[in-house]
Amino acid sequence: MRTPARSNSRTVASIRQLCSMALPEEIFMAKFLEVVREWLGCDTSHFIWCEGKTLQPVNYSGDGFTDISAVQRFFNHNSKVEYPGVMPAFADLMRTNASGTLGCAEEGADAYLRSGLYQDVMRPCDGRYMLYLVAHDIRGAPKGLLSLLRSSSDKPFTQADHEKLAQLEPYLRHALSVNIGVANAFESADSEGLVVLNGDGALRYQDHEARRLLWMASHDRIDGNALIHLDSHNITPQLKRLHQRLVFIFEGRNARPPFFECRNSWGKFVFKGSWLDGAHEKAVGVRVLHFIPRSLKAWKGLHRLDLAPRQQEVALLFSEGKTVAEISDQLSISRHTVAEYVKVIYERLEIDPNREALQQVLLA
């Protein structure tokens, strides 16, 4: 179901904040797609990442999307095909600064509906109307294809929608230029799943969230090959390791604690194992937790607060440890103005005038 469009100024300010937080690219993109989808009133939003040298698709991020088979078809076939009058092959498209609509009021809309791109990929997921943008980093290097879809029961994208998306492009460039080595403090569990193994380590049960998190923890990228394993019920290396540790502990042998973490482009994953009491047979329960960066948790917390967009920006930067001078330089406003904003923030939130109190409010 289509998400109603959100108001303009506050959402743009929120997106600008998100793009300036130096988040790992994949973590940033997951939240960016969610916000943009809601803002422009779309059914689904997608980002196909391209490899730097070959410009071939190498990774996928999406929001509101369930037809993974359509993504597989795109990676394995459609991305390599040129659609005359509609869209060039993916690698050729990445060499452009293209943006626009497909299936709407543009010239060639009928050609899009007849193309294999629509028939094979978009139609199965009811992507009747598309708004797209080739995204680049600040050096001009292509990063991937951003696309927003509406179903046949919705209105086509308009020029106003196109202009809205275009105004985000400078912020998106900044977000996609973050150094991969940027450190992030992962302090907030964003989602959690449960897995149950029997005494021999075979899978007895896993909830939907656990299946998703285990797959993300095992695949640093989402491409055609990784998607093949999405519905696999094989035990991941992480679960095998936990089960072995618990068996050793049960037998009184030396073993490390049944707990470990791993990190990849999707964030930090924590695995906690324990024997399940009261089970008819020996069984192991594993909690799988996915942690998001602390700064992203704080950004999400801003939306609960009664602050103007500029006050939100100052609050976020101040909570991250930035000084008044640093905030002044980053936002191009005077130090006096920053100090006044900080004072107003404390008063409106009715908290003690210190950075720790502000952090607690944002992370609550």
C-alpha positions as CSV (number, residue, x, y, z in Angstrom):
1,M,0.0,0.0,0.0
2,R,1.3,3.4,-0.9
3,T,2.6,5.5,1.9
4,P,1.1,9.0,2.1
5,A,3.6,11.8,1.2
6,R,5.1,13.6,4.1
7,S,5.6,17.4,4.5
8,N,8.4,19.0,2.7
9,S,10.6,21.2,4.9
10,R,10.9,19.0,8.0
11,T,11.5,15.9,5.9
12,V,14.2,17.6,3.8
13,A,15.9,18.8,7.0
14,S,15.7,15.3,8.4
15,I,17.2,13.8,5.3
16,R,20.0,16.4,5.3
17,Q,20.8,15.4,8.9
18,L,20.8,11.7,7.9
19,C,23.2,12.3,5.0
20,S,25.7,14.2,7.2
21,M,26.1,11.5,9.8
22,A,29.0,9.6,8.2
23,L,27.2,6.3,8.4
24,P,28.4,3.2,6.6
25,E,26.9,3.3,3.1
26,E,24.6,0.3,3.4
27,I,23.3,1.2,6.8
28,F,22.6,4.8,5.6
29,M,20.9,3.6,2.4
30,A,18.4,1.4,4.3
31,K,17.1,4.3,6.3
32,F,17.4,6.8,3.4
33,L,15.1,4.6,1.2
34,E,12.6,4.3,4.0
35,V,12.4,8.1,4.5
36,V,12.3,8.9,0.8
37,R,9.6,6.3,0.1
38,E,7.4,7.9,2.8
39,W,8.1,11.4,1.7
40,L,7.3,10.9,-2.0
41,G,4.4,8.6,-1.3
42,C,5.7,5.4,-3.0
43,D,5.0,1.7,-2.7
44,T,8.7,0.7,-2.8
45,S,12.1,2.2,-3.0
46,H,15.3,0.6,-4.3
47,F,19.0,1.1,-4.7
48,I,21.2,-1.0,-7.0
49,W,24.9,-0.5,-6.1
50,C,27.5,-0.6,-8.9
51,E,31.0,-1.9,-8.8
52,G,33.5,1.0,-9.2
53,K,35.5,-0.3,-12.2
54,T,33.1,-2.5,-14.2
55,L,30.0,-0.5,-13.2
56,Q,28.1,-3.8,-13.0
57,P,25.4,-4.3,-10.2
58,V,27.0,-5.7,-7.1
59,N,24.6,-5.0,-4.2
60,Y,21.0,-4.2,-3.5
61,S,19.1,-2.2,-0.8
62,G,15.3,-1.9,-0.7
63,D,12.4,-0.8,1.4
64,G,8.8,-2.1,1.2
65,F,9.8,-4.8,-1.3
66,T,9.1,-8.5,-1.1
67,D,9.5,-10.0,-4.6
68,I,13.1,-11.0,-4.3
69,S,12.8,-13.1,-7.5
70,A,12.4,-9.8,-9.5
71,V,15.7,-8.6,-8.1
72,Q,17.3,-11.9,-9.1
73,R,16.1,-11.5,-12.6
74,F,17.5,-8.0,-12.8
75,F,21.0,-9.1,-11.5
76,N,21.2,-12.2,-13.7
77,H,19.7,-11.0,-16.9
78,N,18.0,-7.6,-17.2
79,S,20.9,-5.5,-16.0
80,K,22.9,-6.7,-19.0
81,V,20.3,-5.8,-21.6
82,E,19.7,-2.5,-23.4
83,Y,16.1,-1.3,-23.8
84,P,16.1,1.1,-26.8
85,G,14.0,4.2,-26.2
86,V,13.7,3.2,-22.5
87,M,17.0,2.7,-20.7
88,P,20.5,1.6,-21.6
89,A,22.2,-1.4,-20.1
90,F,23.0,-0.9,-16.4
91,A,26.7,-0.2,-16.9
92,D,26.1,2.3,-19.6
93,L,23.4,4.0,-17.5
94,M,26.0,4.4,-14.7
95,R,28.2,6.5,-17.0
96,T,25.5,9.2,-17.2
97,N,23.8,11.7,-14.9
98,A,20.4,10.4,-15.9
99,S,17.3,11.0,-13.8
100,G,13.6,11.0,-14.8
101,T,10.5,8.9,-14.9
102,L,9.3,5.7,-16.7
103,G,5.8,4.8,-17.5
104,C,4.4,8.2,-16.6
105,A,3.8,11.1,-19.0
106,E,7.3,11.2,-20.6
107,E,7.9,10.5,-24.2
108,G,8.3,6.7,-24.7
109,A,6.1,5.7,-21.8
110,D,4.5,3.0,-23.9
111,A,7.9,1.6,-24.9
112,Y,8.6,1.1,-21.2
113,L,5.4,-0.9,-20.7
114,R,6.4,-3.1,-23.7
115,S,10.0,-3.6,-22.6
116,G,11.5,-6.6,-20.9
117,L,12.5,-4.3,-18.0
118,Y,8.8,-3.8,-17.2
119,Q,7.5,-7.2,-18.2
120,D,10.2,-9.2,-16.4
121,V,11.1,-7.1,-13.4
122,M,8.7,-4.2,-12.7
123,R,5.3,-5.7,-13.6
124,P,5.6,-8.8,-11.2
125,C,6.0,-6.4,-8.3
126,D,3.4,-3.9,-9.7
127,G,6.0,-1.2,-10.5
128,R,3.8,0.6,-13.0
129,Y,5.5,4.0,-12.5
130,M,9.1,4.6,-11.8
131,L,11.1,7.7,-10.7
132,Y,14.9,7.2,-10.9
133,L,18.2,8.9,-10.4
134,V,21.8,7.8,-11.0
135,A,23.6,8.6,-7.8
136,H,27.3,9.7,-7.6
137,D,29.7,10.5,-4.8
138,I,31.3,14.0,-4.5
139,R,34.0,13.1,-7.0
140,G,31.5,12.3,-9.6
141,A,32.0,8.5,-9.5
142,P,28.8,6.5,-10.0
143,K,27.5,4.7,-7.0
144,G,24.3,3.2,-8.2
145,L,20.7,3.5,-9.3
146,L,18.0,4.9,-7.0
147,S,14.5,4.0,-8.1
148,L,11.1,4.7,-6.6
149,L,8.0,2.7,-7.7
150,R,4.2,3.3,-7.6
151,S,1.6,0.7,-8.5
152,S,-1.0,0.8,-11.3
153,S,-3.6,2.0,-8.8
154,D,-1.5,5.1,-7.9
155,K,-1.0,8.3,-9.7
156,P,2.0,8.7,-12.0
157,F,5.1,10.6,-10.9
158,T,5.0,14.2,-11.8
159,Q,7.6,16.8,-12.6
160,A,7.2,18.1,-9.0
161,D,8.1,14.6,-7.7
162,H,11.2,14.7,-10.0
163,E,12.2,18.1,-8.6
164,K,11.8,16.9,-5.0
165,L,14.1,13.9,-5.6
166,A,16.6,16.2,-7.4
167,Q,16.9,18.5,-4.4
168,L,18.2,15.6,-2.4
169,E,21.0,14.7,-4.8
170,P,23.7,17.0,-3.2
171,Y,23.0,15.5,0.2
172,L,23.1,12.0,-1.3
173,R,26.4,12.7,-2.9
174,H,27.8,13.6,0.5
175,A,26.4,10.5,2.2
176,L,27.9,8.2,-0.5
177,S,31.4,9.7,-0.1
178,V,32.0,8.5,3.5
179,N,35.3,6.8,4.1
180,I,34.7,3.1,4.7
181,G,37.0,3.2,7.7
182,V,34.8,5.6,9.7
183,A,34.3,4.3,13.2
184,N,30.7,4.0,14.5
185,A,29.6,3.2,18.0
186,F,27.0,0.4,17.9
187,E,25.0,0.7,21.0
188,S,21.4,0.1,20.1
189,A,19.8,-3.2,19.1
190,D,17.4,-2.4,16.3
191,S,16.0,-5.9,15.7
192,E,16.1,-9.3,17.2
193,G,15.3,-12.9,16.1
194,L,15.2,-16.3,17.7
195,V,16.6,-19.7,16.4
196,V,16.2,-23.1,18.1
197,L,18.6,-26.0,17.4
198,N,18.3,-29.6,18.6
199,G,21.0,-31.3,20.5
200,D,22.8,-32.4,17.3
201,G,22.9,-28.8,16.0
202,A,20.1,-29.2,13.4
203,L,17.6,-26.4,12.9
204,R,14.3,-26.8,14.8
205,Y,12.9,-23.3,14.4
206,Q,13.7,-19.8,13.3
207,D,11.4,-16.9,13.2
208,H,11.2,-14.6,10.2
209,E,13.4,-11.9,11.7
210,A,16.1,-14.4,12.6
211,R,16.2,-15.8,9.1
212,R,16.6,-12.3,7.7
213,L,19.4,-11.4,10.2
214,L,21.3,-14.6,9.7
215,W,21.3,-14.1,6.0
216,M,22.5,-10.5,6.3
217,A,25.2,-11.6,8.8
218,S,26.4,-14.2,6.3
219,H,26.3,-12.1,3.1
220,D,28.1,-8.8,3.0
221,R,26.4,-7.9,-0.3
222,I,23.0,-8.7,-1.9
223,D,23.4,-9.9,-5.4
224,G,22.1,-12.6,-7.7
225,N,24.2,-15.3,-6.1
226,A,23.5,-14.3,-2.5
227,L,19.7,-14.2,-3.2
228,I,19.8,-17.9,-4.1
229,H,20.5,-18.7,-0.5
230,L,17.8,-16.5,1.0
231,D,15.4,-19.4,1.5
232,S,18.1,-21.8,2.6
233,H,17.6,-23.7,5.9
234,N,21.2,-24.6,6.2
235,I,22.9,-23.8,9.5
236,T,25.2,-20.8,9.2
237,P,28.8,-20.9,10.5
238,Q,27.9,-18.6,13.3
239,L,25.2,-21.0,14.6
240,K,27.5,-24.0,14.3
241,R,30.2,-22.2,16.3
242,L,27.7,-21.4,19.1
243,H,26.4,-24.9,19.2
244,Q,29.8,-26.4,19.5
245,R,30.7,-24.0,22.4
246,L,27.6,-25.0,24.3
247,V,28.3,-28.7,23.8
248,F,31.8,-28.3,25.1
249,I,30.4,-26.4,28.2
250,F,27.8,-29.1,28.8
251,E,30.5,-31.7,28.7
252,G,32.7,-29.8,31.1
253,R,35.4,-29.1,28.5
254,N,37.2,-25.9,28.0
255,A,35.3,-23.5,25.7
256,R,34.8,-19.9,25.1
257,P,31.5,-18.3,26.2
258,P,28.5,-19.0,23.9
259,F,28.5,-15.4,22.7
260,F,30.2,-13.6,19.9
261,E,29.7,-10.8,17.4
262,C,30.5,-10.0,13.8
263,R,30.4,-6.9,11.7
264,N,29.9,-6.3,8.0
265,S,28.4,-3.6,5.8
266,W,25.0,-4.1,7.3
267,G,26.1,-3.3,10.9
268,K,26.9,-5.4,14.0
269,F,25.4,-8.8,14.7
270,V,25.4,-10.4,18.1
271,F,24.7,-14.1,18.8
272,K,23.8,-15.3,22.3
273,G,23.3,-19.0,22.8
274,S,21.9,-21.0,25.8
275,W,20.5,-24.4,26.6
276,L,16.7,-24.3,26.8
277,D,15.3,-25.6,30.1
278,G,12.1,-27.7,30.0
279,A,12.5,-28.9,26.4
280,H,11.5,-32.5,25.7
281,E,15.0,-33.0,24.2
282,K,18.2,-31.2,24.5
283,A,17.8,-27.9,22.6
284,V,19.7,-24.7,22.1
285,G,18.2,-21.3,21.8
286,V,20.1,-18.5,20.0
287,R,19.2,-14.8,20.1
288,V,20.3,-13.0,17.0
289,L,20.5,-9.2,17.5
290,H,21.2,-6.5,14.9
291,F,22.7,-3.3,16.2
292,I,22.6,0.1,14.5
293,P,25.0,2.9,15.0
294,R,24.4,5.1,18.0
295,S,24.2,8.2,15.9
296,L,21.4,6.7,13.8
297,K,19.5,5.8,17.0
298,A,19.8,9.5,18.0
299,W,18.6,10.7,14.6
300,K,15.5,8.5,14.9
301,G,14.9,9.9,18.4
302,L,14.8,13.4,17.1
303,H,11.4,12.8,15.4
304,R,9.8,12.4,18.8
305,L,10.9,15.9,20.0
306,D,9.1,19.2,19.5
307,L,12.0,20.9,17.8
308,A,12.3,23.0,14.7
309,P,14.5,21.5,11.9
310,R,17.5,23.7,12.6
311,Q,17.2,23.0,16.3
312,Q,17.2,19.3,15.4
313,E,20.4,19.6,13.5
314,V,22.1,21.4,16.3
315,A,20.8,18.9,18.9
316,L,22.1,16.0,16.9
317,L,25.6,17.4,16.3
318,F,25.9,18.6,19.9
319,S,24.9,15.1,21.2
320,E,27.6,13.6,19.0
321,G,30.2,15.7,20.9
322,K,30.7,18.5,18.4
323,T,31.7,21.8,19.9
324,V,29.9,25.1,19.4
325,A,32.7,26.2,17.0
326,E,32.5,22.9,15.0
327,I,28.7,23.2,14.7
328,S,29.1,26.8,13.6
329,D,31.5,25.8,10.8
330,Q,29.5,22.8,9.7
331,L,26.1,24.7,9.5
332,S,27.6,28.0,8.4
333,I,25.9,29.9,11.3
334,S,27.5,32.1,14.0
335,R,28.7,30.7,17.3
336,H,26.3,32.9,19.1
337,T,23.4,31.5,17.2
338,V,24.5,27.9,17.9
339,A,24.8,28.7,21.6
340,E,21.3,30.2,21.6
341,Y,20.0,27.1,19.9
342,V,21.5,24.9,22.5
343,K,20.0,27.0,25.3
344,V,16.5,26.8,23.6
345,I,16.9,23.0,23.1
346,Y,17.5,22.5,26.8
347,E,14.6,24.7,27.8
348,R,12.1,23.1,25.3
349,L,13.1,19.6,26.4
350,E,13.1,20.5,30.0
351,I,16.4,18.8,30.8
352,D,19.5,19.6,32.7
353,P,21.9,21.8,30.6
354,N,24.5,19.2,29.8
355,R,25.4,17.0,26.8
356,E,24.8,13.7,28.6
357,A,21.2,14.6,29.4
358,L,20.6,15.4,25.7
359,Q,22.1,12.1,24.7
360,Q,19.8,10.2,27.1
361,V,16.7,11.9,25.6
362,L,17.7,11.1,22.0
363,L,18.7,7.5,22.8
364,A,15.7,6.7,25.0
